[in-house]
Amino acid sequence: MTESSILIIQAPEDAQSTISRCLGIPEHKVRVITRRVGGGFGGKAMKAIPVATECALAAYNLRRPVRMYMNRKTNMKTTGGRHPMEVTYSVGFKEDGKITALHLDILINAGIGVDISPIIPLFVVGAIKKYDWGAFSFDIKVCRTNHSSKSAMRGPGEVQGTFISEAIIEHVASVLSMDVD
């Protein structure tokens, strides 16, 4: 077989590289056909690569086209979901509720594989910085665990960063017996 062809929607260059390594053939011998690119949130960007690689391996060995169908339940299980986080913080504030300082320690559960986990801290901090915290510092660690690999969902890191911010504001308001608004 001189050339392998695979149809994949997202990250065709990553699929080509992975399939090439799996089959032990040069990348230029792997042809990736892409219908469209875009809308990669929901784990579609990277999660299609294992399926594409499995199909390519089977097609390469069987010398015939292979198609794989995953039902919705299996697809949702393999997507992995959002990145869970463990957050501890120290916050300084005045009697009037003005927050003057915030330090965050965040552990991000990336799961067993990397996927897009290395860029999640950027989005989390971006969401948190939408507020004026005064002096702001943070220590974020992306952790590999024995859980399924996590991926980009709509607004990756933004949802978690906004939740962290709102929880801190609500905590300060509660301590001061103030209304959050």
Backbone as a printed PyTorch tensor [residue, N CA C, xyz], in Angstrom:
tensor([[[  0.8640,  -1.1840,   0.0000],
         [  0.0000,   0.0000,   0.0000],
         [  0.8990,   1.2330,   0.0000]],

        [[  0.7820,   2.0700,  -0.9850],
         [  1.6620,   3.2220,  -1.1070],
         [  1.1170,   4.4620,  -0.4230]],

        [[ -0.1950,   4.5500,  -0.2350],
         [ -0.7700,   5.7400,   0.3790],
         [ -1.9920,   5.3450,   1.1820]],

        [[ -2.1700,   5.9650,   2.3590],
         [ -3.3540,   5.7340,   3.1740],
         [ -4.1840,   7.0050,   3.1570]],

        [[ -5.5010,   6.8670,   3.0300],
         [ -6.4020,   8.0150,   3.0720],
         [ -7.3240,   7.8790,   4.2650]],

        [[ -7.5890,   8.9820,   4.9100],
         [ -8.4900,   8.9780,   6.0630],
         [ -9.3150,  10.2440,   6.0220]],

        [[-10.5820,  10.1380,   6.3580],
         [-11.4600,  11.3000,   6.4160],
         [-11.6280,  11.6790,   7.8790]],

        [[-11.2710,  12.9000,   8.2210],
         [-11.3820,  13.3710,   9.5970],
         [-11.7700,  14.8450,   9.5640]],

        [[-12.5580,  15.2750,  10.5470],
         [-13.0870,  16.6330,  10.5300],
         [-12.0920,  17.6450,  11.1100]],

        [[-11.4950,  17.3720,  12.2610],
         [-10.6610,  18.3460,  12.9670],
         [ -9.1960,  17.9060,  13.0160]],

        [[ -8.3150,  18.8750,  13.1750],
         [ -6.8790,  18.6630,  13.3860],
         [ -6.2720,  17.6790,  12.3820]],

        [[ -6.4260,  17.9220,  11.0830],
         [ -5.9120,  16.9620,  10.1040],
         [ -4.3980,  16.7680,  10.1910]],

        [[ -3.6560,  17.8290,  10.5240],
         [ -2.1960,  17.6960,  10.6080],
         [ -1.7810,  16.8110,  11.7760]],

        [[ -2.5190,  16.8810,  12.8860],
         [ -2.2190,  16.0170,  14.0370],
         [ -2.5980,  14.5740,  13.7310]],

        [[ -3.7230,  14.3870,  13.0560],
         [ -4.1360,  13.0420,  12.6660],
         [ -3.0980,  12.4270,  11.7200]],

        [[ -2.6280,  13.2060,  10.7540],
         [ -1.6330,  12.7160,   9.8020],
         [ -0.3660,  12.2680,  10.5200]],

        [[  0.1090,  13.0820,  11.4390],
         [  1.3280,  12.7670,  12.1800],
         [  1.1540,  11.5080,  13.0290]],

        [[  0.0370,  11.4100,  13.7240],
         [ -0.2170,  10.2580,  14.5930],
         [ -0.3490,   8.9740,  13.7830]],

        [[ -1.0950,   9.0420,  12.6920],
         [ -1.2870,   7.8620,  11.8330],
         [  0.0480,   7.4320,  11.2210]],

        [[  0.8390,   8.3900,  10.8080],
         [  2.1560,   8.1020,  10.2420],
         [  3.0260,   7.3260,  11.2360]],

        [[  3.0510,   7.8070,  12.4750],
         [  3.8550,   7.1270,  13.5090],
         [  3.3060,   5.7330,  13.7980]],

        [[  1.9860,   5.6140,  13.8600],
         [  1.3590,   4.3290,  14.1570],
         [  1.6700,   3.2900,  13.0740]],

        [[  1.5950,   3.7020,  11.8230],
         [  1.8060,   2.7770,  10.7180],
         [  3.2760,   2.6130,  10.3370]],

        [[  4.1210,   3.5030,  10.8630],
         [  5.5440,   3.4330,  10.5410],
         [  5.8430,   3.8220,   9.1080]],

        [[  5.0590,   4.7740,   8.5880],
         [  5.2750,   5.2530,   7.2220],
         [  5.4660,   6.7590,   7.2520]],

        [[  6.1030,   7.3360,   6.2220],
         [  6.3160,   8.7880,   6.2050],
         [  4.9850,   9.5430,   6.1610]],

        [[  4.9790,  10.7290,   6.7490],
         [  3.7560,  11.5450,   6.7850],
         [  3.2180,  11.8380,   5.3940]],

        [[  4.0890,  12.0690,   4.4360],
         [  3.6110,  12.4110,   3.0940],
         [  2.8770,  11.2440,   2.4200]],

        [[  2.9690,  10.0600,   2.9980],
         [  2.2480,   8.8980,   2.4640],
         [  0.8520,   8.7590,   3.0910]],

        [[  0.5380,   9.5980,   4.0800],
         [ -0.7730,   9.5670,   4.7300],
         [ -1.5860,  10.7370,   4.2040]],

        [[ -2.6850,  10.4420,   3.5510],
         [ -3.5500,  11.4770,   2.9800],
         [ -4.7520,  11.6620,   3.8950]],

        [[ -4.9120,  12.8650,   4.3940],
         [ -6.0380,  13.1990,   5.2680],
         [ -6.9820,  14.1060,   4.4930]],

        [[ -8.2100,  13.6670,   4.3400],
         [ -9.2250,  14.4390,   3.6310],
         [-10.1130,  15.1030,   4.6750]],

        [[-10.2680,  16.4160,   4.5740],
         [-11.0550,  17.1610,   5.5530],
         [-12.2490,  17.8090,   4.8790]],

        [[-13.4340,  17.4850,   5.3510],
         [-14.6480,  18.0990,   4.8080],
         [-14.7140,  19.5670,   5.1920]],

        [[-14.4950,  19.8440,   6.4610],
         [-14.5300,  21.2220,   6.9560],
         [-13.7070,  21.2790,   8.2330]],

        [[-13.2720,  22.4760,   8.5690],
         [-12.5490,  22.6890,   9.8190],
         [-13.2690,  23.7990,  10.5540]],

        [[-13.4450,  23.6240,  11.8420],
         [-14.1240,  24.6240,  12.6610],
         [-15.0420,  23.9530,  13.6470]],

        [[-15.4160,  24.6910,  14.6920],
         [-16.3250,  24.1550,  15.6950],
         [-15.7150,  23.0140,  16.4730]],

        [[-14.4460,  23.1340,  16.8330],
         [-13.7370,  22.0440,  17.4990],
         [-14.0040,  21.9020,  18.9750]],

        [[-14.8560,  22.7480,  19.5580],
         [-15.1420,  22.5950,  20.9760],
         [-15.9810,  21.3570,  21.1980]],

        [[-15.9950,  20.8730,  22.4150],
         [-16.7110,  19.6580,  22.7250],
         [-15.8140,  18.4410,  22.5640]],

        [[-14.5200,  18.6690,  22.5040],
         [-13.5840,  17.5640,  22.4390],
         [-13.3790,  16.9960,  21.0480]],

        [[-13.9960,  17.5950,  20.0280],
         [-13.8910,  17.0350,  18.6870],
         [-12.5040,  17.2390,  18.0800]],

        [[-11.8100,  18.2610,  18.4970],
         [-10.5320,  18.5810,  17.8640],
         [ -9.5150,  17.4550,  18.0260]],

        [[ -9.3350,  16.9590,  19.2150],
         [ -8.3080,  15.9540,  19.4570],
         [ -8.8690,  14.5410,  19.6320]],

        [[-10.1070,  14.4320,  20.0410],
         [-10.6750,  13.1190,  20.3500],
         [-10.9370,  12.2720,  19.1170]],

        [[-10.9700,  12.8710,  17.9370],
         [-11.1770,  12.0970,  16.7190],
         [ -9.9050,  11.3670,  16.2930]],

        [[ -8.7570,  11.7880,  16.7870],
         [ -7.4940,  11.2150,  16.3380],
         [ -7.3520,   9.7330,  16.6900]],

        [[ -7.6800,   9.3020,  17.9170],
         [ -7.5810,   7.8560,  18.1820],
         [ -8.4880,   7.0200,  17.2730]],

        [[ -9.6960,   7.4970,  17.0370],
         [-10.6260,   6.7750,  16.1630],
         [-10.0730,   6.7300,  14.7420]],

        [[ -9.5710,   7.8570,  14.2590],
         [ -8.9880,   7.9060,  12.9150],
         [ -7.7880,   6.9650,  12.8170]],

        [[ -6.9800,   6.9310,  13.8600],
         [ -5.7960,   6.0690,  13.8610],
         [ -6.1930,   4.5920,  13.8820]],

        [[ -7.2110,   4.2750,  14.6660],
         [ -7.6990,   2.8920,  14.7050],
         [ -8.1970,   2.4600,  13.3270]],

        [[ -8.9560,   3.3350,  12.6850],
         [ -9.4580,   3.0270,  11.3310],
         [ -8.3070,   2.8830,  10.3450]],

        [[ -7.3500,   3.7770,  10.4260],
         [ -6.2070,   3.7270,   9.5060],
         [ -5.4150,   2.4330,   9.6980]],

        [[ -5.2030,   2.0220,  10.9480],
         [ -4.4670,   0.7870,  11.2230],
         [ -5.2110,  -0.4220,  10.6600]],

        [[ -6.5280,  -0.4510,  10.8880],
         [ -7.3290,  -1.5660,  10.3720],
         [ -7.3190,  -1.5610,   8.8390]],

        [[ -7.4930,  -0.3980,   8.2320],
         [ -7.5100,  -0.3010,   6.7690],
         [ -6.1490,  -0.6970,   6.1840]],

        [[ -5.0950,  -0.2830,   6.8410],
         [ -3.7350,  -0.5890,   6.3870],
         [ -3.4930,  -2.0970,   6.4140]],

        [[ -3.9090,  -2.7350,   7.5090],
         [ -3.6930,  -4.1720,   7.6490],
         [ -4.6490,  -5.0090,   6.7950]],

        [[ -5.8860,  -4.5660,   6.6560],
         [ -6.8860,  -5.3100,   5.8880],
         [ -6.8460,  -4.9950,   4.3950]],

        [[ -6.1490,  -3.8970,   4.0480],
         [ -6.0480,  -3.4440,   2.6560],
         [ -7.4190,  -3.1500,   2.0530]],

        [[ -8.2840,  -2.5570,   2.8820],
         [ -9.6170,  -2.1730,   2.4120],
         [-10.1430,  -1.0470,   3.2970]],

        [[-11.1200,  -0.2940,   2.8200],
         [-11.6600,   0.8130,   3.6150],
         [-12.3010,   0.3210,   4.9140]],

        [[-12.1780,   1.1200,   5.9560],
         [-12.7590,   0.8010,   7.2600],
         [-13.5130,   2.0210,   7.7510]],

        [[-14.6950,   1.7940,   8.2830],
         [-15.4870,   2.8740,   8.8640],
         [-15.8300,   2.4740,  10.2970]],

        [[-15.7370,   3.4330,  11.1950],
         [-16.0830,   3.1740,  12.5820],
         [-17.2160,   4.1120,  12.9820]],

        [[-18.1900,   3.5680,  13.6580],
         [-19.3020,   4.3690,  14.1660],
         [-19.3520,   4.2120,  15.6720]],

        [[-19.3750,   5.3340,  16.3880],
         [-19.5430,   5.2990,  17.8390],
         [-20.9070,   5.8740,  18.1690]],

        [[-21.6810,   5.1310,  18.9530],
         [-22.9750,   5.6800,  19.3490],
         [-22.7540,   6.8550,  20.3030]],

        [[-23.7980,   7.6010,  20.5630],
         [-23.7000,   8.8260,  21.3580],
         [-23.1280,   8.5640,  22.7520]],

        [[-23.5600,   7.4790,  23.3880],
         [-23.1000,   7.1580,  24.7470],
         [-21.5860,   6.9260,  24.7650]],

        [[-21.0860,   6.1410,  23.8250],
         [-19.6500,   5.8800,  23.7370],
         [-18.8960,   7.1600,  23.4130]],

        [[-19.4190,   7.9490,  22.4920],
         [-18.7990,   9.2140,  22.1210],
         [-18.6710,  10.1400,  23.3340]],

        [[-19.7240,  10.2410,  24.1250],
         [-19.6960,  11.1110,  25.3090],
         [-18.7000,  10.6020,  26.3440]],

        [[-18.5940,   9.2940,  26.5020],
         [-17.6300,   8.7360,  27.4550],
         [-16.1910,   9.0420,  27.0460]],

        [[-15.9170,   8.9550,  25.7430],
         [-14.5430,   9.1780,  25.2890],
         [-14.1590,  10.6490,  25.2540]],

        [[-15.1440,  11.5310,  25.2550],
         [-14.8360,  12.9650,  25.2100],
         [-14.1350,  13.4270,  26.4730]],

        [[-14.5130,  12.8890,  27.6170],
         [-13.7990,  13.1870,  28.8630],
         [-14.3590,  14.3280,  29.6760]],

        [[-14.9690,  15.3100,  29.0650],
         [-15.5760,  16.4120,  29.8030],
         [-14.6050,  17.5330,  30.1420]],

        [[-15.1210,  18.4850,  30.9230],
         [-14.3270,  19.6320,  31.3530],
         [-13.2560,  19.2270,  32.3600]],

        [[-12.3070,  20.1270,  32.5530],
         [-11.2210,  19.9020,  33.5030],
         [-11.6790,  20.2130,  34.9310]],

        [[-11.7940,  19.1950,  35.7990],
         [-12.0770,  19.4950,  37.2090],
         [-10.8590,  20.1780,  37.8310]],

        [[-11.1090,  21.0040,  38.8310],
         [-10.0200,  21.7390,  39.4760],
         [-10.1850,  21.7390,  40.9820]],

        [[ -9.0580,  21.7170,  41.6640],
         [ -9.0580,  21.9120,  43.1140],
         [ -8.4450,  23.2890,  43.3440]],

        [[ -9.1960,  24.1440,  44.0050],
         [ -8.7800,  25.5370,  44.1670],
         [ -8.7220,  25.8890,  45.6490]],

        [[ -7.6010,  26.4560,  46.0690],
         [ -7.5040,  27.0660,  47.3950],
         [ -7.0760,  28.5120,  47.1670]],

        [[ -7.5330,  29.3820,  48.0550],
         [ -7.2120,  30.7940,  47.8500],
         [ -7.1070,  31.5380,  49.1750]],

        [[ -6.3990,  32.6430,  49.1030],
         [ -6.3240,  33.6150,  50.1920],
         [ -6.7650,  34.9380,  49.6080]],

        [[ -7.6810,  35.6020,  50.3000],
         [ -8.2090,  36.8560,  49.7750],
         [ -8.1570,  37.9200,  50.8660]],

        [[ -7.7460,  39.1140,  50.4780],
         [ -7.7380,  40.2580,  51.3940],
         [ -8.8080,  41.2390,  50.9550]],

        [[ -9.5150,  41.8160,  51.9350],
         [-10.5840,  42.7520,  51.5780],
         [-10.8190,  43.7380,  52.7130]],

        [[-11.4270,  44.8610,  52.3460],
         [-11.7490,  45.9140,  53.3180],
         [-13.1710,  45.7210,  53.8280]],

        [[-13.5140,  46.4980,  54.8660],
         [-14.8520,  46.4000,  55.4610],
         [-15.9650,  46.7580,  54.4850]],

        [[-15.6470,  47.6020,  53.4950],
         [-16.6720,  47.9990,  52.5230],
         [-16.8330,  46.9700,  51.3970]],

        [[-16.0730,  45.8680,  51.4580],
         [-16.1840,  44.8060,  50.4700],
         [-15.1680,  44.8760,  49.3490]],

        [[-14.3830,  45.9410,  49.2930],
         [-13.3600,  46.0810,  48.2520],
         [-12.2820,  45.0170,  48.4510]],

        [[-12.0880,  44.1960,  47.4280],
         [-11.0570,  43.1570,  47.4900],
         [ -9.7180,  43.7970,  47.1440]],

        [[ -8.7190,  43.5620,  47.9900],
         [ -7.4190,  44.2040,  47.8260],
         [ -6.3140,  43.2490,  47.3920]],

        [[ -6.5230,  41.9490,  47.5990],
         [ -5.4930,  40.9830,  47.2220],
         [ -6.1110,  39.5960,  47.0660]],

        [[ -5.5300,  38.8360,  46.1380],
         [ -5.9820,  37.4630,  45.9270],
         [ -4.8000,  36.6110,  45.5070]],

        [[ -4.6460,  35.4790,  46.1800],
         [ -3.6740,  34.4710,  45.7540],
         [ -4.4290,  33.1670,  45.5450]],

        [[ -4.2010,  32.5360,  44.4010],
         [ -4.8520,  31.2750,  44.0550],
         [ -3.8340,  30.1590,  43.8830]],

        [[ -4.1660,  28.9900,  44.3960],
         [ -3.4430,  27.7580,  44.0940],
         [ -4.4520,  26.8540,  43.4060]],

        [[ -4.1830,  26.4830,  42.1520],
         [ -5.1270,  25.6990,  41.3690],
         [ -4.4440,  24.4470,  40.8310]],

        [[ -5.0710,  23.3060,  41.0940],
         [ -4.6390,  22.0360,  40.5250],
         [ -5.6730,  21.6460,  39.4750]],

        [[ -5.2290,  21.4660,  38.2400],
         [ -6.1250,  21.1330,  37.1310],
         [ -5.9610,  19.6550,  36.7870]],

        [[ -7.0610,  18.9210,  36.8390],
         [ -7.0580,  17.4990,  36.5030],
         [ -7.1220,  17.3540,  34.9840]],

        [[ -5.9950,  17.0060,  34.3750],
         [ -5.9300,  16.8480,  32.9190],
         [ -6.3490,  15.4510,  32.4870]],

        [[ -6.4210,  14.5270,  33.4330],
         [ -6.6830,  13.1430,  33.0770],
         [ -5.4020,  12.4780,  32.6230]],

        [[ -5.5580,  11.3510,  31.9590],
         [ -4.3940,  10.5380,  31.6050],
         [ -3.6320,  11.0520,  30.3820]],

        [[ -4.2940,  11.8150,  29.5310],
         [ -3.6420,  12.3220,  28.3240],
         [ -3.5750,  13.8360,  28.3250]],

        [[ -2.7340,  14.3790,  27.4780],
         [ -2.5080,  15.8230,  27.4730],
         [ -3.6580,  16.5970,  26.8300]],

        [[ -4.0950,  16.1950,  25.6400],
         [ -5.1380,  16.8880,  24.8900],
         [ -4.8200,  18.3830,  24.8510]],

        [[ -5.7650,  19.2500,  25.2460],
         [ -5.5080,  20.6920,  25.2200],
         [ -5.2130,  21.2440,  26.6180]],

        [[ -4.9830,  20.3750,  27.5660],
         [ -4.7960,  20.7800,  28.9680],
         [ -3.7340,  21.8560,  29.1960]],

        [[ -2.6030,  21.8430,  28.4870],
         [ -1.5790,  22.8660,  28.7540],
         [ -2.0460,  24.3080,  28.5290]],

        [[ -3.0780,  24.5280,  27.7150],
         [ -3.5350,  25.9070,  27.4870],
         [ -4.6850,  26.3220,  28.4010]],

        [[ -5.2470,  25.3940,  29.1700],
         [ -6.3720,  25.7160,  30.0540],
         [ -6.0130,  26.8060,  31.0760]],

        [[ -4.8180,  26.7710,  31.7080],
         [ -4.5000,  27.8320,  32.6710],
         [ -4.6090,  29.2400,  32.0880]],

        [[ -4.2260,  29.4120,  30.8440],
         [ -4.3170,  30.7160,  30.1850],
         [ -5.7610,  31.2230,  30.1840]],

        [[ -6.6950,  30.3600,  29.8560],
         [ -8.1020,  30.7480,  29.8010],
         [ -8.6930,  30.9570,  31.1990]],

        [[ -8.2670,  30.1370,  32.1550],
         [ -8.7470,  30.2880,  33.5370],
         [ -8.3180,  31.6450,  34.0840]],

        [[ -7.0430,  31.9610,  33.9410],
         [ -6.5230,  33.2420,  34.4380],
         [ -7.1680,  34.4070,  33.6910]],

        [[ -7.3760,  34.2540,  32.4000],
         [ -8.0450,  35.3020,  31.6230],
         [ -9.4260,  35.6100,  32.1650]],

        [[-10.1650,  34.5700,  32.5410],
         [-11.5110,  34.7610,  33.0930],
         [-11.4480,  35.4110,  34.4730]],

        [[-10.4990,  34.9910,  35.2810],
         [-10.3660,  35.5410,  36.6400],
         [ -9.9460,  37.0050,  36.5940]],

        [[ -9.0910,  37.3600,  35.6340],
         [ -8.5870,  38.7410,  35.5370],
         [ -9.6270,  39.7350,  35.0370]],

        [[-10.8300,  39.2820,  34.7550],
         [-11.8960,  40.2020,  34.3650],
         [-12.3340,  41.0660,  35.5460]],

        [[-11.9330,  40.6670,  36.7370],
         [-12.2410,  41.4220,  37.9470],
         [-10.9740,  42.1120,  38.4410]],

        [[-11.1620,  43.1970,  39.1980],
         [-10.0350,  43.9060,  39.8140],
         [ -9.8190,  43.3170,  41.2010]],

        [[ -8.7610,  42.5340,  41.3490],
         [ -8.4700,  41.8770,  42.6190],
         [ -7.4310,  42.6430,  43.4350]],

        [[ -6.9640,  43.7490,  42.9580],
         [ -5.8530,  44.4290,  43.6370],
         [ -4.5880,  43.6500,  43.3200]],

        [[ -3.8450,  43.2710,  44.3510],
         [ -2.6500,  42.4430,  44.1570],
         [ -3.1110,  41.0230,  43.8350]],

        [[ -2.6620,  40.4940,  42.7040],
         [ -3.1300,  39.1930,  42.2450],
         [ -1.9510,  38.2820,  41.9480]],

        [[ -1.9520,  37.0880,  42.5160],
         [ -0.9190,  36.0900,  42.2220],
         [ -1.5780,  34.7120,  42.1570]],

        [[ -0.8900,  33.8160,  41.4890],
         [ -1.4590,  32.4710,  41.3430],
         [ -0.3620,  31.4510,  41.0900]],

        [[ -0.6660,  30.2030,  41.4340],
         [  0.1920,  29.0710,  41.1360],
         [ -0.7320,  27.9890,  40.5760]],

        [[ -0.5610,  27.6790,  39.2990],
         [ -1.4350,  26.7050,  38.6450],
         [ -0.5940,  25.5270,  38.1710]],

        [[ -1.0680,  24.3380,  38.5010],
         [ -0.3970,  23.1190,  38.0560],
         [ -1.3940,  22.2550,  37.2940]],

        [[ -0.9940,  21.8070,  36.1100],
         [ -1.7900,  20.8690,  35.3290],
         [ -1.3000,  19.4780,  35.7090]],

        [[ -2.2190,  18.6430,  36.2060],
         [ -1.8450,  17.3400,  36.7650],
         [ -2.3520,  16.1850,  35.9090]],

        [[ -1.4690,  15.2540,  35.6290],
         [ -1.9000,  14.0070,  34.9980],
         [ -2.4490,  13.1050,  36.0920]],

        [[ -3.5770,  12.4760,  35.8060],
         [ -4.2140,  11.5880,  36.7790],
         [ -4.5990,  10.2850,  36.0880]],

        [[ -5.2130,   9.3900,  36.8420],
         [ -5.6600,   8.1250,  36.2600],
         [ -7.1090,   8.2100,  35.7750]],

        [[ -7.6100,   9.4270,  35.5710],
         [ -8.9610,   9.6300,  35.0510],
         [ -8.9040,   9.7790,  33.5300]],

        [[-10.0660,   9.7460,  32.9050],
         [-10.0900,   9.9400,  31.4540],
         [ -9.5430,  11.3220,  31.1170]],

        [[ -8.9130,  11.4180,  29.9650],
         [ -8.3390,  12.6760,  29.5230],
         [ -9.4500,  13.7050,  29.3120]],

        [[ -9.2040,  14.9320,  29.7190],
         [-10.1920,  16.0150,  29.6120],
         [ -9.9590,  16.7800,  28.3250]],

        [[-10.9560,  17.5650,  27.9180],
         [-10.8330,  18.2310,  26.6270],
         [-11.5240,  19.5870,  26.6510]],

        [[-11.4730,  20.2620,  25.5180],
         [-12.1130,  21.5670,  25.3880],
         [-13.6170,  21.3860,  25.2720]],

        [[-14.3300,  22.0630,  26.1030],
         [-15.7820,  22.1660,  25.9840],
         [-16.0420,  23.6340,  25.6640]],

        [[-17.2380,  24.0040,  25.3580],
         [-17.5470,  25.3950,  25.0230],
         [-16.9740,  26.3080,  26.1010]],

        [[-16.1700,  27.2760,  25.7050],
         [-15.5460,  28.2120,  26.6450],
         [-14.5480,  27.5260,  27.5620]],

        [[-13.5520,  26.7950,  27.0220],
         [-12.6280,  26.0460,  27.8780],
         [-11.8870,  26.9490,  28.8610]],

        [[-11.9620,  26.6110,  30.1380],
         [-11.2990,  27.3850,  31.1900],
         [-12.0620,  28.6100,  31.6180]],

        [[-12.8330,  29.1880,  30.7260],
         [-13.6230,  30.3890,  31.0470],
         [-14.6860,  30.0780,  32.1030]],

        [[-15.3470,  28.9540,  31.9330],
         [-16.4110,  28.5790,  32.8710],
         [-15.8340,  28.3840,  34.2660]],

        [[-14.7270,  27.6320,  34.3550],
         [-14.1150,  27.3870,  35.6520],
         [-13.5790,  28.6820,  36.2650]],

        [[-12.9280,  29.5240,  35.4590],
         [-12.3860,  30.7860,  35.9660],
         [-13.4730,  31.7100,  36.4720]],

        [[-14.5810,  31.7770,  35.7470],
         [-15.7100,  32.6080,  36.1790],
         [-16.3150,  32.0650,  37.4630]],

        [[-16.4400,  30.7410,  37.5590],
         [-16.9800,  30.1300,  38.7750],
         [-16.0910,  30.4390,  39.9790]],

        [[-14.7850,  30.3180,  39.8020],
         [-13.8390,  30.6220,  40.8890],
         [-14.0210,  32.0650,  41.3420]],

        [[-14.0600,  32.9840,  40.3960],
         [-14.2200,  34.4110,  40.7150],
         [-15.5090,  34.6700,  41.4850]],

        [[-16.6070,  34.1350,  40.9790],
         [-17.9110,  34.3620,  41.6150],
         [-17.9770,  33.7420,  43.0010]],

        [[-17.3630,  32.5730,  43.1700],
         [-17.3560,  31.9200,  44.4900],
         [-16.5850,  32.7630,  45.5060]],

        [[-15.4630,  33.3380,  45.0910],
         [-14.6680,  34.1810,  45.9940],
         [-15.4560,  35.4340,  46.3630]],

        [[-16.0770,  36.0740,  45.3880],
         [-16.8680,  37.2800,  45.6500],
         [-18.0210,  36.9660,  46.5970]],

        [[-18.6940,  35.8440,  46.3700],
         [-19.7890,  35.4540,  47.2580],
         [-19.2880,  35.1470,  48.6640]],

        [[-18.1040,  34.5530,  48.7820],
         [-17.5320,  34.2560,  50.0940],
         [-17.2250,  35.5460,  50.8660]],

        [[-16.6100,  36.5040,  50.1890],
         [-16.3020,  37.7950,  50.8210],
         [-17.6000,  38.4770,  51.2600]],

        [[-18.5990,  38.4920,  50.3990],
         [-19.8830,  39.1100,  50.7330],
         [-20.5250,  38.4160,  51.9310]],

        [[-20.4130,  37.0980,  51.9780],
         [-20.9980,  36.3390,  53.1010],
         [-20.3080,  36.6850,  54.4180]],

        [[-18.9750,  36.7610,  54.3840],
         [-18.2210,  37.0950,  55.6060],
         [-18.6000,  38.4910,  56.1100]],

        [[-18.8550,  39.4280,  55.1790],
         [-19.2020,  40.7990,  55.5570],
         [-20.7110,  41.0020,  55.7010]],

        [[-21.4780,  39.9460,  55.5390],
         [-22.9580,  40.0250,  55.5800],
         [-23.4750,  41.0940,  54.6120]],

        [[-22.9240,  41.0700,  53.4050],
         [-23.3120,  42.0250,  52.3590],
         [-24.0320,  41.2890,  51.2370]],

        [[-24.8080,  42.0650,  50.4760],
         [-25.4240,  41.5320,  49.2790],
         [-24.3550,  41.4650,  48.1940]],

        [[-24.3450,  40.4080,  47.4160],
         [-23.3170,  40.2310,  46.3770],
         [-23.4050,  41.3290,  45.3200]],

        [[-24.6010,  41.7520,  44.9850],
         [-24.7700,  42.7590,  43.9440],
         [-24.2970,  44.0800,  44.4590]]])
